[in-house]
Each structure stands twice: as structure tokens, then as C-alpha cells.
Amino acid sequence: MSLSPLIVADLEQAPEAFARLLAALPPAAWDFKPASWVECPGEHFSIRENLCHLRDLEVEGYQRRFARTRAEQDPDLPSVDGYALAEERRYSATDPHAALAAFRAARAETLGAIRGFSAAELARLARFNTYGPTNLAGLVHYLSSHDRQHLACFHWLMGKMAAELH
């Protein structure tokens, strides 16, 4: 078993995609929350909060899941309560550029680990909370899916801003 170079490239490119979107927004937009979250593709986080969430889930979600799957026999991998972290860590008061920089650094670490996964490790089994049975390769794909979900959240929020602020 091996990972497609495309999945690794997607993971490499995600921090820059978030950086471009952040750069396109004035600071006044970082904390925008719409009047309605109906049809939101993810958590109900502002742009600032999304960046903090990405930073924390990279380390406390996926890096830990990868490490446990490599080290343990068929581990149960819990979800991370993003809303609890948002409150505990005061996401709404965090510099989004600092959160993005920390996410970039953590992603570089994650990519270093992923590039070192052997075929045997990629096949190691785990159970990931609501996702059910998976393996290390599946977790890598879920990480990419998480990036895409939050890119969709950024665009969804930008669409809401366009409608509500103009």
C-alpha cells in the first residue's frame, strides 16, 4: 500500500490556500459570523476561529491519531471537541496570522511523518470515532478531507459576507 502523490501534494498546498484567502480579507472580516448557519459545510467558526481549529486539529487530532495508529494495535481514536478548544483557548482573541504560522509549522511536521510511513504502517488498522474502521492511509485521506471542508467553510463565509455586508 502506498499513498498517491496527489494526496501528499494536496496536504502540502493547503496552508498556502488558507493564507491566500486570509490575505484577501480585511481584518474586519476575520470575526464575521452570519445571521444563519444553515447549509454551513462545517463547524460554526469565523475565519479566525477556523485557522485556530486547523492549527489544533493538526497536532491534537491528526498527529496524535497517526502516532497511535503506528504504535498501538487497532486503537480507538476519539474525535476532538473543537468547540471546547475554541472556548478554552480563546480562539476569538487569537491572531489569525499566528494561528496560520503554527498550522504551517505543524503541517510540515505532519508531512515529514507521512512521507516516512511504510506500506505496512499505512495498512495498520484503527477505529476513528464516527468514521468507523479505517487504517493509517484512510486517516491521511481524512486529513485532506478536513482541509477541504475548512476551505469550503472559508468560501461559504465569504459568500455570506458578500450577501450580508454589501
Residue, then its C-alpha position, 0 to 999 in steps of 0.5 A: m500500500s502506498l499513498s498517491p502523490l496527489i494526496v501528499a501534494d494536496l496536504e502540502q498546498a493547503p496552508e498556502a490556500f488558507a493564507r491566500l484567502l486570509a490575505a484577501l480579507p480585511p481584518a474586519a472580516w476575520d470575526f464575521k459570523p452570519a445571521s444563519w448557519v444553515e447549509c454551513p459545510g462545517e463547524h460554526f467558526s469565523i475565519r479566525e476561529n477556523l485557522c485556530h481549529l486547523r492549527d489544533l486539529e493538526v497536532e491534537g487530532y491528526q498527529r496524535r491519531f497517526a502516532r497511535t495508529r503506528a504504535e498501538q494495535d487497532p486503537d480507538l481514536p476519539s474525535v476532538d471537541g473543537y468547540a471546547l478548544a475554541e472556548e478554552r483557548r480563546y480562539s476569538a482573541t487569537d491572531p489569525h496570522a499566528a494561528l496560520a504560522a503554527f498550522r504551517a509549522a505543524r503541517a510540515e511536521t505532519l508531512g515529514a511523518i507521512r512521507g516516512f510511513s511504510a506500506a505496512e504502517l499505512a495498512r495498520l488498522a484503527r477505529f476513528n470515532t464516527y468514521g468507523p474502521t479505517n487504517l493509517a492511509g484512510l486517516v491521511h485521506y481524512l486529513s485532506s478531507h478536513d482541509r477541504q471542508h475548512l476551505a469550503c467553510f472559508h468560501w461559504l463565509m465569504g459568500k455570506m459576507a458578500a450577501e450580508l455586508h454589501 
